[in-house]
Amino acid sequence: MTTEYLDLRAIAERIGIGHESARTYHKRATANREKGDPRPGDLPAPDIHLGRIPGWSVETIDRWDRSRPRKRTG
């Protein structure tokens, strides 16, 4: 069975956000990890890199999306 990996554009489409938002989530989470200060809701570290392109498994993204904090409306 082949594992499917998502890039930032595919993550954005999967969870219903803009591509730039996905890029921001990745940049912020990477910076937090580099500072030793990961935050709840940060996008997890990539499962693989294809050259310079990070990739996440569908399972990793679905698990993160279910557990991340959401803004409350109303």
Backbone as XML, in Angstrom:
<?xml version="1.0"?>
<chain id="A" units="angstrom">
  <residue number="1" name="MET">
    <atom name="N" x="0.844" y="-1.185" z="0.000"/>
    <atom name="CA" x="0.000" y="0.000" z="0.000"/>
    <atom name="C" x="0.884" y="1.241" z="0.000"/>
  </residue>
  <residue number="2" name="THR">
    <atom name="N" x="0.585" y="2.177" z="-0.856"/>
    <atom name="CA" x="1.346" y="3.406" z="-0.977"/>
    <atom name="C" x="0.789" y="4.457" z="-0.033"/>
  </residue>
  <residue number="3" name="THR">
    <atom name="N" x="1.674" y="5.131" z="0.685"/>
    <atom name="CA" x="1.265" y="6.204" z="1.573"/>
    <atom name="C" x="1.125" y="7.483" z="0.770"/>
  </residue>
  <residue number="4" name="GLU">
    <atom name="N" x="0.028" y="8.181" z="0.974"/>
    <atom name="CA" x="-0.195" y="9.459" z="0.307"/>
    <atom name="C" x="0.340" y="10.572" z="1.199"/>
  </residue>
  <residue number="5" name="TYR">
    <atom name="N" x="1.117" y="11.477" z="0.614"/>
    <atom name="CA" x="1.636" y="12.617" z="1.347"/>
    <atom name="C" x="1.060" y="13.895" z="0.767"/>
  </residue>
  <residue number="6" name="LEU">
    <atom name="N" x="0.803" y="14.837" z="1.641"/>
    <atom name="CA" x="0.204" y="16.108" z="1.259"/>
    <atom name="C" x="1.234" y="17.224" z="1.372"/>
  </residue>
  <residue number="7" name="ASP">
    <atom name="N" x="1.248" y="18.117" z="0.391"/>
    <atom name="CA" x="2.044" y="19.328" z="0.521"/>
    <atom name="C" x="1.138" y="20.402" z="1.128"/>
  </residue>
  <residue number="8" name="LEU">
    <atom name="N" x="1.663" y="21.599" z="1.283"/>
    <atom name="CA" x="0.875" y="22.654" z="1.941"/>
    <atom name="C" x="-0.388" y="22.999" z="1.162"/>
  </residue>
  <residue number="9" name="ARG">
    <atom name="N" x="-0.313" y="22.993" z="-0.151"/>
    <atom name="CA" x="-1.511" y="23.294" z="-0.955"/>
    <atom name="C" x="-2.585" y="22.222" z="-0.735"/>
  </residue>
  <residue number="10" name="ALA">
    <atom name="N" x="-2.185" y="20.968" z="-0.698"/>
    <atom name="CA" x="-3.143" y="19.881" z="-0.490"/>
    <atom name="C" x="-3.712" y="19.913" z="0.934"/>
  </residue>
  <residue number="11" name="ILE">
    <atom name="N" x="-2.891" y="20.296" z="1.903"/>
    <atom name="CA" x="-3.395" y="20.443" z="3.286"/>
    <atom name="C" x="-4.466" y="21.524" z="3.314"/>
  </residue>
  <residue number="12" name="ALA">
    <atom name="N" x="-4.183" y="22.655" z="2.675"/>
    <atom name="CA" x="-5.146" y="23.754" z="2.654"/>
    <atom name="C" x="-6.482" y="23.298" z="2.063"/>
  </residue>
  <residue number="13" name="GLU">
    <atom name="N" x="-6.418" y="22.603" z="0.959"/>
    <atom name="CA" x="-7.648" y="22.109" z="0.324"/>
    <atom name="C" x="-8.372" y="21.116" z="1.229"/>
  </residue>
  <residue number="14" name="ARG">
    <atom name="N" x="-7.620" y="20.233" z="1.869"/>
    <atom name="CA" x="-8.223" y="19.181" z="2.694"/>
    <atom name="C" x="-8.977" y="19.750" z="3.896"/>
  </residue>
  <residue number="15" name="ILE">
    <atom name="N" x="-8.396" y="20.791" z="4.530"/>
    <atom name="CA" x="-9.028" y="21.295" z="5.757"/>
    <atom name="C" x="-9.800" y="22.599" z="5.549"/>
  </residue>
  <residue number="16" name="GLY">
    <atom name="N" x="-9.839" y="23.078" z="4.286"/>
    <atom name="CA" x="-10.679" y="24.238" z="3.979"/>
    <atom name="C" x="-10.098" y="25.582" z="4.388"/>
  </residue>
  <residue number="17" name="ILE">
    <atom name="N" x="-8.794" y="25.753" z="4.192"/>
    <atom name="CA" x="-8.155" y="27.040" z="4.450"/>
    <atom name="C" x="-7.422" y="27.476" z="3.188"/>
  </residue>
  <residue number="18" name="GLY">
    <atom name="N" x="-6.942" y="28.700" z="3.180"/>
    <atom name="CA" x="-6.173" y="29.185" z="2.047"/>
    <atom name="C" x="-4.748" y="28.655" z="2.076"/>
  </residue>
  <residue number="19" name="HIS">
    <atom name="N" x="-4.133" y="28.616" z="0.888"/>
    <atom name="CA" x="-2.749" y="28.151" z="0.788"/>
    <atom name="C" x="-1.819" y="29.010" z="1.641"/>
  </residue>
  <residue number="20" name="GLU">
    <atom name="N" x="-2.013" y="30.327" z="1.640"/>
    <atom name="CA" x="-1.158" y="31.205" z="2.441"/>
    <atom name="C" x="-1.321" y="30.926" z="3.941"/>
  </residue>
  <residue number="21" name="SER">
    <atom name="N" x="-2.521" y="30.580" z="4.360"/>
    <atom name="CA" x="-2.728" y="30.223" z="5.768"/>
    <atom name="C" x="-1.943" y="28.967" z="6.122"/>
  </residue>
  <residue number="22" name="ALA">
    <atom name="N" x="-1.966" y="27.986" z="5.242"/>
    <atom name="CA" x="-1.207" y="26.757" z="5.485"/>
    <atom name="C" x="0.285" y="27.062" z="5.575"/>
  </residue>
  <residue number="23" name="ARG">
    <atom name="N" x="0.777" y="27.928" z="4.692"/>
    <atom name="CA" x="2.194" y="28.325" z="4.746"/>
    <atom name="C" x="2.517" y="29.017" z="6.062"/>
  </residue>
  <residue number="24" name="THR">
    <atom name="N" x="1.621" y="29.885" z="6.512"/>
    <atom name="CA" x="1.828" y="30.582" z="7.779"/>
    <atom name="C" x="1.846" y="29.587" z="8.939"/>
  </residue>
  <residue number="25" name="TYR">
    <atom name="N" x="0.913" y="28.633" z="8.953"/>
    <atom name="CA" x="0.894" y="27.608" z="10.003"/>
    <atom name="C" x="2.222" y="26.863" z="10.041"/>
  </residue>
  <residue number="26" name="HIS">
    <atom name="N" x="2.738" y="26.504" z="8.859"/>
    <atom name="CA" x="3.995" y="25.755" z="8.792"/>
    <atom name="C" x="5.167" y="26.607" z="9.287"/>
  </residue>
  <residue number="27" name="LYS">
    <atom name="N" x="5.255" y="27.844" z="8.831"/>
    <atom name="CA" x="6.345" y="28.733" z="9.256"/>
    <atom name="C" x="6.310" y="28.952" z="10.772"/>
  </residue>
  <residue number="28" name="ARG">
    <atom name="N" x="5.134" y="29.222" z="11.297"/>
    <atom name="CA" x="4.995" y="29.490" z="12.728"/>
    <atom name="C" x="5.361" y="28.248" z="13.553"/>
  </residue>
  <residue number="29" name="ALA">
    <atom name="N" x="4.869" y="27.097" z="13.143"/>
    <atom name="CA" x="5.154" y="25.862" z="13.881"/>
    <atom name="C" x="6.639" y="25.519" z="13.827"/>
  </residue>
  <residue number="30" name="THR">
    <atom name="N" x="7.259" y="25.711" z="12.662"/>
    <atom name="CA" x="8.687" y="25.440" z="12.528"/>
    <atom name="C" x="9.490" y="26.360" z="13.433"/>
  </residue>
  <residue number="31" name="ALA">
    <atom name="N" x="9.151" y="27.633" z="13.443"/>
    <atom name="CA" x="9.844" y="28.597" z="14.302"/>
    <atom name="C" x="9.669" y="28.232" z="15.776"/>
  </residue>
  <residue number="32" name="ASN">
    <atom name="N" x="8.463" y="27.853" z="16.161"/>
    <atom name="CA" x="8.218" y="27.462" z="17.556"/>
    <atom name="C" x="9.053" y="26.244" z="17.938"/>
  </residue>
  <residue number="33" name="ARG">
    <atom name="N" x="9.121" y="25.232" z="17.055"/>
    <atom name="CA" x="9.936" y="24.049" z="17.344"/>
    <atom name="C" x="11.406" y="24.408" z="17.445"/>
  </residue>
  <residue number="34" name="GLU">
    <atom name="N" x="11.884" y="25.280" z="16.552"/>
    <atom name="CA" x="13.294" y="25.674" z="16.573"/>
    <atom name="C" x="13.648" y="26.424" z="17.848"/>
  </residue>
  <residue number="35" name="LYS">
    <atom name="N" x="12.698" y="27.172" z="18.404"/>
    <atom name="CA" x="12.919" y="27.892" z="19.664"/>
    <atom name="C" x="12.756" y="26.971" z="20.873"/>
  </residue>
  <residue number="36" name="GLY">
    <atom name="N" x="12.320" y="25.734" z="20.635"/>
    <atom name="CA" x="12.045" y="24.823" z="21.744"/>
    <atom name="C" x="10.755" y="25.158" z="22.460"/>
  </residue>
  <residue number="37" name="ASP">
    <atom name="N" x="9.849" y="25.805" z="21.754"/>
    <atom name="CA" x="8.594" y="26.263" z="22.347"/>
    <atom name="C" x="7.403" y="25.860" z="21.479"/>
  </residue>
  <residue number="38" name="PRO">
    <atom name="N" x="7.217" y="24.537" z="21.220"/>
    <atom name="CA" x="6.056" y="24.129" z="20.415"/>
    <atom name="C" x="4.761" y="24.488" z="21.137"/>
  </residue>
  <residue number="39" name="ARG">
    <atom name="N" x="3.761" y="24.830" z="20.375"/>
    <atom name="CA" x="2.472" y="25.270" z="20.919"/>
    <atom name="C" x="1.362" y="24.294" z="20.570"/>
  </residue>
  <residue number="40" name="PRO">
    <atom name="N" x="0.340" y="24.220" z="21.441"/>
    <atom name="CA" x="-0.826" y="23.408" z="21.085"/>
    <atom name="C" x="-1.424" y="23.938" z="19.783"/>
  </residue>
  <residue number="41" name="GLY">
    <atom name="N" x="-1.755" y="23.046" z="18.910"/>
    <atom name="CA" x="-2.343" y="23.445" z="17.638"/>
    <atom name="C" x="-1.346" y="23.697" z="16.530"/>
  </residue>
  <residue number="42" name="ASP">
    <atom name="N" x="-0.035" y="23.716" z="16.851"/>
    <atom name="CA" x="0.957" y="23.887" z="15.792"/>
    <atom name="C" x="0.850" y="22.753" z="14.783"/>
  </residue>
  <residue number="43" name="LEU">
    <atom name="N" x="1.050" y="23.089" z="13.525"/>
    <atom name="CA" x="1.130" y="22.063" z="12.489"/>
    <atom name="C" x="2.283" y="21.132" z="12.842"/>
  </residue>
  <residue number="44" name="PRO">
    <atom name="N" x="2.079" y="19.830" z="12.818"/>
    <atom name="CA" x="3.168" y="18.921" z="13.184"/>
    <atom name="C" x="4.329" y="19.004" z="12.205"/>
  </residue>
  <residue number="45" name="ALA">
    <atom name="N" x="5.469" y="18.520" z="12.648"/>
    <atom name="CA" x="6.631" y="18.450" z="11.772"/>
    <atom name="C" x="6.291" y="17.544" z="10.587"/>
  </residue>
  <residue number="46" name="PRO">
    <atom name="N" x="6.854" y="17.841" z="9.429"/>
    <atom name="CA" x="6.582" y="17.005" z="8.259"/>
    <atom name="C" x="7.017" y="15.554" z="8.489"/>
  </residue>
  <residue number="47" name="ASP">
    <atom name="N" x="6.288" y="14.646" z="7.887"/>
    <atom name="CA" x="6.645" y="13.224" z="7.951"/>
    <atom name="C" x="7.817" y="12.920" z="7.025"/>
  </residue>
  <residue number="48" name="ILE">
    <atom name="N" x="7.909" y="13.652" z="5.913"/>
    <atom name="CA" x="8.998" y="13.457" z="4.946"/>
    <atom name="C" x="9.329" y="14.792" z="4.294"/>
  </residue>
  <residue number="49" name="HIS">
    <atom name="N" x="10.446" y="14.828" z="3.622"/>
    <atom name="CA" x="10.791" y="15.942" z="2.739"/>
    <atom name="C" x="11.115" y="15.345" z="1.379"/>
  </residue>
  <residue number="50" name="LEU">
    <atom name="N" x="10.517" y="15.901" z="0.353"/>
    <atom name="CA" x="10.831" y="15.518" z="-1.021"/>
    <atom name="C" x="11.670" y="16.653" z="-1.583"/>
  </residue>
  <residue number="51" name="GLY">
    <atom name="N" x="12.962" y="16.521" z="-1.450"/>
    <atom name="CA" x="13.834" y="17.650" z="-1.747"/>
    <atom name="C" x="13.603" y="18.687" z="-0.666"/>
  </residue>
  <residue number="52" name="ARG">
    <atom name="N" x="13.218" y="19.879" z="-1.072"/>
    <atom name="CA" x="12.931" y="20.946" z="-0.101"/>
    <atom name="C" x="11.455" y="21.032" z="0.254"/>
  </residue>
  <residue number="53" name="ILE">
    <atom name="N" x="10.644" y="20.180" z="-0.334"/>
    <atom name="CA" x="9.194" y="20.244" z="-0.129"/>
    <atom name="C" x="8.787" y="19.329" z="1.022"/>
  </residue>
  <residue number="54" name="PRO">
    <atom name="N" x="8.187" y="19.909" z="2.084"/>
    <atom name="CA" x="7.724" y="19.080" z="3.191"/>
    <atom name="C" x="6.461" y="18.312" z="2.801"/>
  </residue>
  <residue number="55" name="GLY">
    <atom name="N" x="6.299" y="17.129" z="3.386"/>
    <atom name="CA" x="5.109" y="16.323" z="3.132"/>
    <atom name="C" x="4.586" y="15.702" z="4.415"/>
  </residue>
  <residue number="56" name="TRP">
    <atom name="N" x="3.283" y="15.670" z="4.537"/>
    <atom name="CA" x="2.613" y="15.095" z="5.698"/>
    <atom name="C" x="1.687" y="13.994" z="5.230"/>
  </residue>
  <residue number="57" name="SER">
    <atom name="N" x="1.607" y="12.918" z="5.998"/>
    <atom name="CA" x="0.663" y="11.866" z="5.648"/>
    <atom name="C" x="-0.759" y="12.361" z="5.903"/>
  </residue>
  <residue number="58" name="VAL">
    <atom name="N" x="-1.696" y="11.776" z="5.195"/>
    <atom name="CA" x="-3.110" y="12.117" z="5.389"/>
    <atom name="C" x="-3.487" y="11.879" z="6.851"/>
  </residue>
  <residue number="59" name="GLU">
    <atom name="N" x="-3.013" y="10.790" z="7.434"/>
    <atom name="CA" x="-3.332" y="10.468" z="8.828"/>
    <atom name="C" x="-2.810" y="11.537" z="9.776"/>
  </residue>
  <residue number="60" name="THR">
    <atom name="N" x="-1.585" y="12.002" z="9.543"/>
    <atom name="CA" x="-1.011" y="13.053" z="10.400"/>
    <atom name="C" x="-1.865" y="14.312" z="10.344"/>
  </residue>
  <residue number="61" name="ILE">
    <atom name="N" x="-2.265" y="14.723" z="9.154"/>
    <atom name="CA" x="-3.048" y="15.951" z="9.010"/>
    <atom name="C" x="-4.446" y="15.785" z="9.578"/>
  </residue>
  <residue number="62" name="ASP">
    <atom name="N" x="-5.083" y="14.656" z="9.341"/>
    <atom name="CA" x="-6.425" y="14.447" z="9.895"/>
    <atom name="C" x="-6.391" y="14.450" z="11.428"/>
  </residue>
  <residue number="63" name="ARG">
    <atom name="N" x="-5.389" y="13.809" z="12.011"/>
    <atom name="CA" x="-5.254" y="13.785" z="13.477"/>
    <atom name="C" x="-5.031" y="15.204" z="14.005"/>
  </residue>
  <residue number="64" name="TRP">
    <atom name="N" x="-4.141" y="15.964" z="13.361"/>
    <atom name="CA" x="-3.875" y="17.339" z="13.773"/>
    <atom name="C" x="-5.131" y="18.194" z="13.640"/>
  </residue>
  <residue number="65" name="ASP">
    <atom name="N" x="-5.823" y="18.067" z="12.534"/>
    <atom name="CA" x="-7.012" y="18.889" z="12.292"/>
    <atom name="C" x="-8.095" y="18.611" z="13.333"/>
  </residue>
  <residue number="66" name="ARG">
    <atom name="N" x="-8.265" y="17.355" z="13.712"/>
    <atom name="CA" x="-9.271" y="17.017" z="14.734"/>
    <atom name="C" x="-8.911" y="17.581" z="16.104"/>
  </residue>
  <residue number="67" name="SER">
    <atom name="N" x="-7.621" y="17.698" z="16.396"/>
    <atom name="CA" x="-7.201" y="18.085" z="17.739"/>
    <atom name="C" x="-6.860" y="19.565" z="17.889"/>
  </residue>
  <residue number="68" name="ARG">
    <atom name="N" x="-6.756" y="20.294" z="16.789"/>
    <atom name="CA" x="-6.300" y="21.675" z="16.927"/>
    <atom name="C" x="-7.391" y="22.578" z="17.487"/>
  </residue>
  <residue number="69" name="PRO">
    <atom name="N" x="-6.950" y="23.582" z="18.255"/>
    <atom name="CA" x="-7.941" y="24.542" z="18.800"/>
    <atom name="C" x="-8.622" y="25.311" z="17.684"/>
  </residue>
  <residue number="70" name="ARG">
    <atom name="N" x="-9.848" y="25.626" z="17.873"/>
    <atom name="CA" x="-10.624" y="26.366" z="16.878"/>
    <atom name="C" x="-11.047" y="27.702" z="17.480"/>
  </residue>
  <residue number="71" name="LYS">
    <atom name="N" x="-11.178" y="28.700" z="16.601"/>
    <atom name="CA" x="-11.756" y="29.956" z="17.035"/>
    <atom name="C" x="-13.254" y="29.753" z="17.181"/>
  </residue>
  <residue number="72" name="ARG">
    <atom name="N" x="-13.800" y="30.249" z="18.238"/>
    <atom name="CA" x="-15.244" y="30.138" z="18.461"/>
    <atom name="C" x="-15.933" y="31.362" z="17.864"/>
  </residue>
  <residue number="73" name="THR">
    <atom name="N" x="-17.061" y="31.120" z="17.234"/>
    <atom name="CA" x="-17.827" y="32.246" z="16.689"/>
    <atom name="C" x="-19.171" y="32.304" z="17.385"/>
  </residue>
  <residue number="74" name="GLY">
    <atom name="N" x="-19.712" y="33.500" z="17.444"/>
    <atom name="CA" x="-21.046" y="33.699" z="17.988"/>
    <atom name="C" x="-21.052" y="33.634" z="19.431"/>
  </residue>
</chain>
